[in-house]
Structure formats: structure tokens, C-alpha cells
């Protein structure tokens, strides 16, 4: 019986950049976990679409209660994706550019297949 070995010029799923370190994975994983909820993903999208967003506008954009939106915003803050500031009665949110840069750097890494096209 003969055995055939398959030799690939480049692994099909190899990234064009080195893999993330343990420290990078520990820092980025909570962001992806927070974005795993559709409401939170949409919240980040709405906040990122403008320089800052008032919580009053965010609550109005969802069929969810104010406390539920507040919970989702708290999760996004704890993950480091957004930051906020209270001004009088309202709280204003904005995305943290450094967090988006971390996610973009990871997601934007070219694959060997994409690089060869």
C-alpha cells in the first residue's frame, strides 16, 4: 500500500502576519465577546457613526427598555469599546479609536490566499 503525501506551497489558512500573542488575545477577546450580542453590535455601530451619541437617542433606536440598553452599554464600556461622559441628565457615548484599531489590525491581517491574488 502506498501513501500519498500532500505538500502545499503555503498553508491554506495561514495569516500573512504572526499570530496574536497571549497578551493580545486576553485584551481583544472581551471585545469580541461583547460584540457577540446583536444589540451591542448595533449599539457600537450607531455610536461609531457619529462623533458621540446621547443615550436618549440610543434608547429610542431599539425596541428594548432603557435599563436593558444601559446594561448593554455597560458591557461595551467594560470591554473597552466605548467610553462615556455624563452631561447633566444625559450620558454621551463615543467609540474608543484604540479599541477599533486593535480589532481592525487583527481582522485586517491578510491571509496568504488573499495576498497571492
Secondary structure, DSSP 8 states (H G I E B T S, - for coil): --------SS-TT-BSS----HHHHHHHHHHHHHHTSHHHHHHHHHHHTSS-EEHHHHHHTSSS-HHHHHHHHHHHHHTTSEEEEEETTEEEEEE-HHHHHHHHHHHT--BHHHHT-
